[in-house]
Amino acid sequence: MGLLSIVKGVAGGIAKAAGSLLKTAQQALGDLGKTFSKNKPVCSATAPCPRLAVTAKELRGKAEVQAALEKAWKDSQAGDSAKRHEEGGWIYQNTTTRVITVRRAPAGKQASVNLNSPPSVADSVVVGVFHTHPNPTSEGWNPGPSKDDRSIDERHGVPDLIRADDGVHVSGPDTRRGGLTGGSGFPS
C-alpha cells in the first residue's frame, strides 16, 4: 500500500467523522431553531431573558448602585440622633439592554422605610432594593438585616443591599426570583 493510499484512507475517515459531527451539530441547531428564530432577538421587552438578572454581588459593584447607596446614607443623617431616618429605593434592570437604573423611595422613619410599591420603569423589572440602617452600632443597633428585613426580602424576591455604619450588608435571595420574567415590579 502506497503512501498516497494511506493518506486517502485517513482523509476519507476524517471526512466521514466530520460529516457525522456536522450532521449532529445541524440537528442540535435545528432543535434550537425551534425555540429561537434567528430572525428574532432572544430577549425583548415582551420576551425577557429569563436567567440574566444581576446578582447581589454584581449590584454592589455597579457605580450607579454604589452612588445611590452613598447618597441614601448621606440623606439618612446618621450623625444627627434627632433627625436620623432610613432612606432607600429600588434597583431596576432593563430587560432588553440590561442597563441598571435606580429610583428612590420617600424618606422613612428612624428604623423603617417602605419599599413595598416600586414605581414602573419602562422595559425594566426590579432586580434589587436598597436601604439604610443609620442607627449606630455603638448604641446597640443591629447594622445588618433585621428579622423584618429578611421576611420582607423573601416576599419581595430580590436582593436587598443595606448600608450601615460598618459597611454594606446583603439580605434576601442572590438574584431576582424567576430571572427577568414577570411584571415590572417585584417577581410573583
Secondary structure, 3 states (H helix, E strand, C coil): CCHHHHHHHHHHHHHHHHHHHHHHHHHHHHHHHHHCCCCCCCCCCCCCCCCCCCEHHHHHHCHHHHHHHHHHHHHCCCCCCCCCCCCEEEEEEECCCCCEEEEECCCCECCECCCCCCCCCCCEEEEEEEEEECCCHHHCCCCCCCHHHHHHHHHHCCCEEEEECCEEEEECCCECCCCCCCCCCCCC
